[in-house]
Amino acid sequence: MVNKAKQRKTAKRREPETPARLNNERIVAAALSIADREGLDALSMRRIAEELGAGAMSLYRHVLSKDQLLDLLLDEAYSEIAVPAKPSGKWRKDLREMALQTRQVLKRHWWLGPFLTSRPTFGPNYLRWFEFLLAATADEAPEIQRRVRIIGTLFAYVTGVVGYELGEQETNRRHNLTPERKRELAAPHLAPILASGLYPNLAKFVEHGGDDPTEDGFAFGLDCVLDGLALQLASRSSNAARRRAAKLPRRARPDV
């Protein structure tokens, strides 16, 4: 009789053990794992509960809705970017580092790029990333709108390249394509086009092979974007200085 009472007592103690071990961190980690493997369409509270070995309703004690879960998921991805406490004072260095890190996060979580445009981004990790970028460009571009345009231009390049890279990887995976197989499949279509002699530069491209996405290729494009931004900022600064000088009394103007 004593043993049965102990068993009942033990069973009552163990029954809530799994829900009690649930927390936001575990739930978001499970959601992130599912999204990385299967995409956002596979996410549901029931699916996450199965991943954690818990009841679906127990998740709602920690996450109020799937919408809240998606917000947490987006912000969790941005937590992987190591944002410095403050800018270095070298805007180009800071933007370059953030671009490189952001690219790696976007590639690691392939669903994130399109997701960014469909959700409000008010999580602390995302906001810390954005605040740092605004601060890093403050000296070069005092106007907030200008800073936003600089950041938007840079990350349009980052997300564009990553989107192409991920699309290429998915196509190759789905159809089991290698570079050699792609050339083999394209050859019958390209042969009459190249034979026409109308596309000499295309012929050189085909002869020497395409430039598949690489770290060096991304860095080249990134530096081109930063070079262009630097030139634009320098031109803007020079024009502003000329306008200020033109407003000064003749005696106060700097000698030329």
VOZA-397028 format. One line per field, with one value per residue (C-alpha): residue number from 0; x, y, z. Coordinates in steps of 0.1 Angstrom, whole numbers, plus 5000, padded with zeros to 4 digits. Layout:
nr: NUM;...
px: X;...
py: Y;...
pz: Z;...
***
This chain:
nr: 0;1;2;3;4;5;6;7;8;9;10;11;12;13;14;15;16;17;18;19;20;21;22;23;24;25;26;27;28;29;30;31;32;33;34;35;36;37;38;39;40;41;42;43;44;45;46;47;48;49;50;51;52;53;54;55;56;57;58;59;60;61;62;63;64;65;66;67;68;69;70;71;72;73;74;75;76;77;78;79;80;81;82;83;84;85;86;87;88;89;90;91;92;93;94;95;96;97;98;99;100;101;102;103;104;105;106;107;108;109;110;111;112;113;114;115;116;117;118;119;120;121;122;123;124;125;126;127;128;129;130;131;132;133;134;135;136;137;138;139;140;141;142;143;144;145;146;147;148;149;150;151;152;153;154;155;156;157;158;159;160;161;162;163;164;165;166;167;168;169;170;171;172;173;174;175;176;177;178;179;180;181;182;183;184;185;186;187;188;189;190;191;192;193;194;195;196;197;198;199;200;201;202;203;204;205;206;207;208;209;210;211;212;213;214;215;216;217;218;219;220;221;222;223;224;225;226;227;228;229;230;231;232;233;234;235;236;237;238;239;240;241;242;243;244;245;246;247;248;249;250;251;252;253;254;255
px: 5000;5028;5046;5014;5010;5046;5041;5010;5029;5058;5034;5018;5052;5064;5033;5039;5077;5078;5057;5076;5108;5094;5105;5107;5143;5136;5105;5123;5153;5130;5111;5144;5156;5123;5124;5160;5152;5118;5109;5084;5054;5062;5059;5029;5025;5017;5048;5070;5054;5062;5098;5099;5080;5053;5016;5007;4986;5015;5034;5007;5018;5050;5041;5007;5003;5021;5025;5044;5065;5075;5085;5107;5121;5131;5148;5166;5182;5195;5210;5237;5252;5279;5270;5297;5287;5295;5309;5346;5346;5353;5319;5332;5348;5317;5293;5315;5316;5279;5273;5295;5279;5244;5251;5262;5230;5208;5225;5223;5186;5175;5139;5149;5154;5118;5104;5120;5098;5066;5070;5074;5109;5108;5128;5157;5184;5172;5168;5203;5217;5198;5207;5244;5243;5225;5251;5281;5270;5260;5292;5293;5255;5240;5205;5187;5170;5204;5217;5186;5193;5230;5220;5192;5215;5241;5217;5198;5231;5236;5200;5201;5233;5222;5189;5207;5231;5203;5182;5212;5219;5182;5180;5212;5200;5165;5178;5211;5231;5268;5287;5295;5259;5247;5271;5260;5223;5230;5252;5225;5207;5238;5254;5233;5233;5271;5275;5256;5286;5263;5274;5312;5313;5288;5311;5340;5318;5308;5344;5359;5330;5306;5315;5297;5290;5321;5333;5357;5330;5307;5336;5343;5307;5306;5337;5322;5291;5311;5334;5303;5288;5322;5323;5287;5293;5325;5307;5278;5303;5322;5290;5278;5312;5310;5275;5285;5315;5293;5271;5301;5310;5339;5365;5355;5358;5389;5416;5417
py: 5000;5024;5016;5024;5057;5066;5057;5079;5107;5103;5103;5135;5151;5140;5149;5186;5181;5186;5218;5232;5229;5248;5285;5310;5301;5264;5271;5296;5273;5245;5268;5279;5244;5234;5266;5259;5223;5227;5263;5286;5268;5238;5258;5254;5253;5216;5208;5227;5209;5176;5187;5194;5164;5186;5193;5220;5239;5241;5263;5290;5295;5310;5322;5338;5332;5320;5357;5364;5333;5345;5379;5360;5339;5368;5385;5353;5352;5387;5378;5359;5392;5404;5441;5462;5484;5515;5524;5524;5559;5544;5541;5520;5494;5492;5489;5463;5441;5443;5434;5404;5391;5398;5378;5348;5349;5353;5323;5302;5309;5308;5317;5350;5373;5373;5371;5404;5423;5408;5413;5443;5444;5457;5430;5441;5423;5438;5472;5471;5462;5490;5516;5507;5512;5546;5556;5544;5567;5597;5617;5613;5619;5640;5638;5608;5602;5601;5575;5553;5555;5545;5515;5506;5507;5486;5459;5458;5445;5420;5406;5406;5385;5362;5356;5347;5324;5306;5303;5288;5263;5252;5247;5227;5206;5200;5189;5174;5198;5201;5228;5202;5190;5225;5232;5199;5208;5243;5233;5224;5257;5278;5262;5280;5312;5313;5301;5332;5353;5380;5374;5374;5384;5357;5333;5344;5340;5305;5296;5307;5296;5317;5334;5313;5330;5331;5349;5369;5378;5390;5411;5426;5438;5450;5471;5486;5496;5511;5529;5544;5555;5571;5591;5602;5613;5631;5649;5659;5672;5692;5708;5717;5733;5754;5765;5775;5794;5813;5826;5840;5877;5883;5889;5857;5834;5811;5820;5799
pz: 5000;5009;4976;4956;4974;4966;4930;4928;4945;4921;4890;4902;4906;4871;4852;4848;4843;4805;4804;4834;4814;4785;4781;4753;4746;4740;4720;4697;4693;4682;4658;4643;4638;4620;4598;4588;4578;4563;4559;4575;4560;4582;4614;4636;4674;4671;4651;4675;4705;4688;4684;4721;4732;4748;4744;4719;4745;4769;4744;4748;4784;4770;4735;4730;4692;4661;4651;4683;4677;4642;4657;4682;4655;4633;4662;4673;4639;4643;4677;4658;4645;4668;4670;4687;4717;4697;4662;4656;4641;4606;4589;4560;4583;4604;4575;4558;4589;4594;4558;4560;4591;4579;4547;4568;4589;4558;4542;4573;4577;4541;4549;4565;4535;4522;4557;4566;4542;4556;4593;4616;4629;4665;4683;4704;4684;4651;4666;4681;4646;4630;4657;4653;4615;4620;4645;4624;4595;4617;4612;4574;4569;4597;4580;4592;4558;4541;4566;4560;4522;4527;4548;4524;4494;4511;4523;4490;4476;4504;4502;4464;4463;4490;4472;4440;4459;4477;4445;4427;4455;4456;4419;4419;4448;4434;4400;4411;4389;4388;4368;4342;4340;4335;4307;4291;4293;4279;4250;4225;4231;4230;4199;4173;4192;4194;4158;4146;4155;4170;4206;4207;4244;4253;4235;4257;4288;4278;4269;4302;4324;4346;4378;4404;4437;4459;4490;4468;4444;4472;4487;4453;4449;4485;4480;4448;4467;4496;4471;4454;4488;4498;4466;4470;4506;4496;4468;4491;4517;4492;4478;4513;4521;4489;4497;4532;4519;4494;4522;4542;4539;4515;4542;4560;4530;4530;4506;4475
***
